[in-house]
Amino acid sequence: APVYEAREFIVYFPFDQYVLTPEAQSVVSEAAKYANDGKATRLVVVGHTDTSGSAAYNLGLSNRRSRTVADALVAQGVNGGVIALDGKGETNLAKPTADGVREPLNRRATIDINF
């Protein structure tokens, strides 16, 4: 039988958006299957932004990104009761940049799956 261990999936977003691209939807589907097959006990979805835009705006955008991913996971059968949401805005950058920089690697949501 397969062994399910804690794993992270990363969903990337277009600039200033929180809609799932086909590629992002594919990552969410893979994460949902992994979580469901392994009977995950906790998922933490954390939204992030790049440094373009105000800190307050980016915090809201990061929260919308995490909510979009969580809703997509629930739509694919993941128990919403085991999903925790967070938004980091432009803090915790994947690729550190100066303020005001559009960096695709920072426009993301992480899905941490635990068993």
MITOR-472888 format. One record per atom (N, C-alpha, C): x, y, z. Coordinates in steps of 0.1 Angstrom, whole numbers, plus 2048, in hexadecimal, padded with zeros to 3 digits. Example, Ala and Ser with C-alpha at 12.3 -4.5 7.8 and 13.67 -1.06 7.14 Angstrom:
// residues 2
8847C784E
87B7D384E
8847DF84E
8807EA847
8897F5847
88180084F
// end
This chain:
// residues 115
8087F4800
800800800
80980C800
8048177F9
80C8237F9
80D829807
81883080A
81A837816
818846814
80F84B81C
80C85A81B
813861825
81C86B821
82387382A
820882828
82388A832
820898830
82689D823
81F8A581C
8238AA80F
81E8B880C
8258C0804
8218CD801
81E8CE7F2
8148D47EE
8108D77E0
8108E67DF
8158EB7D3
8158FA7D1
80D8FD7C4
8039067C7
7FA90B7BC
7FF9197B9
80191C7AC
8059297A8
7FA9317A1
7FA93E7A3
7EF94779E
7F5951794
7EC95678B
7F0961782
7F096E78B
7F7978785
7F898578C
7EA98A790
7E998E79D
7DD9957A2
7D198D7A0
7D29807A1
7C697779F
7C596C7AA
7B99677AC
7B895C7B5
7AF9517AF
7AF9507A1
7A894679A
7B293B797
7AD92E796
7B6923794
7B8921785
7C4922780
7C791F772
7C5910770
7C590B764
7C48FC762
7D08F5768
7DC8FB768
7E78F576F
7E58F477E
7E08FF783
7DE900792
7D38F6796
7C88F578E
7BE8EB790
7C38DD790
7CD8DA788
7D38CD787
7DB8CA794
7E28D479A
7E98D27A6
7DF8D07B2
7D48D87B2
7CA8D67BC
7C48C87BB
7C18C37AF
7BC8B67AE
7C58AB7B3
7D28AD7B0
7DC8A37B5
7DD8A47C4
7DC8B07CA
7DD8B17D9
7D08AB7DF
7C58AD7D9
7B88A77DE
7B98987DE
7BD8937D3
7BE8847D2
7C887E7DC
7D38857DE
7DD8817E8
7D78817F6
7D088C7F9
7CA88E806
7BF884809
7B78827FF
7AB878800
7B086A801
7BA8667F8
7BF8587F8
7C6855805
7CD85F80B
7D485C817
7CD85F824
7C0864822
7B886782E
7BF872836
7C287D830
7C9888837
7C188D843
7C889084D
7C189585A
7C28A585B
7CB8AB853
7CC8BA853
7D28BF846
7CC8C9841
7D28D0835
7D38DF839
7DE8E5836
7E08F3839
7E28FA82B
7D9903828
7DA90A81B
7DE91881E
7EA91C819
7EF92A81C
7F193280F
7EA93D80E
7EB945802
7F794F803
7FD9537F8
80895C7F7
8079657EB
80D9707EC
80E97A7E0
81C97E7DE
81E9857D2
82B98C7D0
82A9997D7
8349A27D5
8359AE7DC
82F9BA7D5
8299B77C9
8229C27C2
8159C57C8
8129D17CB
8059D57D2
8089D87E0
7FE9DD7E7
8009E07F5
7FF9D47FE
8059D580A
8059C9813
7F79C5817
7EE9CF819
7E19CC81D
7D99C5811
7DB9CA805
7D49C47FA
7D99B57F8
7E79B37F9
7EC9A67F7
7E899C802
7E69A180E
7E1998819
7D3993815
7CA99C810
7BD99880B
7BE98E800
7C79917F6
7C89887EA
7CD97A7EE
7D697A7F8
7DC96D7FC
7D1965803
7C896C80B
7BD965811
7B395F806
7B09677FC
7A79637F1
7AE9577EA
7BB9577E8
7C194B7E2
7C093F7EA
7C29407F7
7C19347FF
7B392F800
7A9938800
79B934800
79792D7F2
79C9327E7
79992C7DA
79F91D7DA
7AB91B7DF
7B190E7DF
7A99057E8
7A690A7F4
79E9017FD
7918FD7F7
78A9077F1
77D9047EB
77E8F97E0
7898FA7D8
78B8F07CE
78E8E27D4
7968E27DF
7988D57E5
78C8CF7EA
7838D77F1
7768D27F6
76D8CD7EA
76E8D47DF
7668D07D3
76B8C27CE
7778BE7D1
77C8B27CD
77C8A77D8
7748AA7E2
77189F7EC
77A8A07F9
7828AA7FA
78A8AC807
7818B1812
7818AC81E
7798B0829
77D8BF82D
7748C882B
7778D682F
77B8D883D
7768CF846
7798D0854
7888CD858
7908C884F
79E8C6851
7A78D084B
7A18DA844
7A88E483D
7A98F1845
7B58F6847
7B890384E
7BD90C843
7B9919844
7BD92383B
7C592E841
7CF933839
7D793E83E
7DB947831
7DD953834
7E295C829
7EE96482E
7F9963827
80596A82B
808977824
80097A81A
802986812
81098680B
81799080D
824991807
83098D810
82C98781B
837982824
83A973820
84496E825
848960822
84995E813
85196680C
8539657FE
85A9587FA
8569527F0
85E9467EB
86B94B7E4
86A9567DD
87695C7D7
87796B7DC
88096E7E5
88097B7EB
8829867E0
87B9907E0
87C99B7D7
87A9A97DE
87E9B37D7
87B9C17DD
86C9C37DC
8679CE7E3
8599D17E3
8559D57D4
8499D27D0
8449D67C3
8489CD7B8
84E9C17BB
8539B87B0
8489AD7AD
8459AB7A0
83C9A179C
84499479A
84398B7A4
84B97E7A3
8419727A3
84096B798
837960797
8399557A2
8459527A6
8469487B1
84094C7BE
83E9597C0
83895D7CD
82995D7CC
82395C7C1
81495C7BF
80F94E7C0
80D9497CC
80A93B7CE
8029397DA
7FD92C7DB
7F79277E8
7FD9197EA
8019177F6
80790A7F9
7FC901800
7FC8F57FD
7F38EB803
7FC8E180B
7FC8E2818
8038D9820
7FA8CE825
7FD8C1822
7F48B6825
7FB8AE830
7F48AB83B
7F98A3846
7F0897849
7F688C84E
7EE880850
7EF87C85F
// end
